[in-house]
Every structure is written in structure tokens, then in C-alpha cells.
Amino acid sequence: MTYLGNKLIANVFKALGHPTRIQIVKLLRNGELCVCDILPDLDSEQSNTSQHLTVLKNQGIVESRKEGSKVIYSIKSEKIYEMIDLVEAIILNQIEETKTSLSK
């Protein structure tokens, strides 16, 4: 992979590099939502949540469409969940390894 390709990959990781953005992606796992549906599950103001959604949209992680006065967000590619699930599995494995080494 070229430097440019690596930079694009890094940009996706950077977009996912905030707990609020990961939470938004996880909330969208069950289907599309408007900001008004996302806000109750976040400890964030609407303007801040909208900024997070913009970051995710700019990196092609989420897409949006207008429905009346609402903007509805959805995940652009389900593959993003494979990545999040893989990272969660790595973390759980590290926790188990730490528990095992501590119990010796």
C-alpha cells in the first residue's frame, strides 16, 4: 500500500478515534436514526453530536438523507462493524491475558 493509501486508512481510524463517534456507529447498527434519536443515548449537546456525525460522514463511514426537516443517518458499509468487533475481541483477549498473568 502506498503512503496515500496508508494516510486514508489512518483518517478512518482517526474518525473512529473518539468514544462518542464509536457510540454513534454502534447506535446505527440497528438501523438509520436522526440526530434527535441519537442524542438521548449520548452525553453530548446537539451541536457537538452533529460535528461528530460530520466527521464520520466526511470519512465515508456514515451517510445521510433528508426526511422533511430531519436528517437521517445510516452506516455506509456494514464492514465497519467487523472492524469494531475485531478491535473489541483484541481488547477482551488482552484482558484475559492480563488476568491469567496476574493469577500466576
Long-range contacts (C-beta under 8 A, 24 or more apart in sequence): 11-59, 12-59, 12-60, 12-61, 14-59, 15-55, 15-56, 15-58, 15-59, 15-61, 16-61, 16-80, 16-83, 16-84, 18-52, 18-55, 20-44, 20-48, 20-49, 20-52, 21-52, 21-55, 21-56, 22-84, 24-49, 24-52, 24-53, 24-56, 24-62, 24-73, 25-56, 25-61, 25-62, 25-75, 25-80, 25-81, 25-84, 26-84, 28-62, 28-73, 28-74, 28-75, 29-75, 29-81, 31-74, 32-72, 32-73, 32-74, 33-72, 33-73, 33-74, 34-67, 34-70, 34-71, 34-72, 34-73, 35-70, 35-71, 35-73, 36-70, 38-73
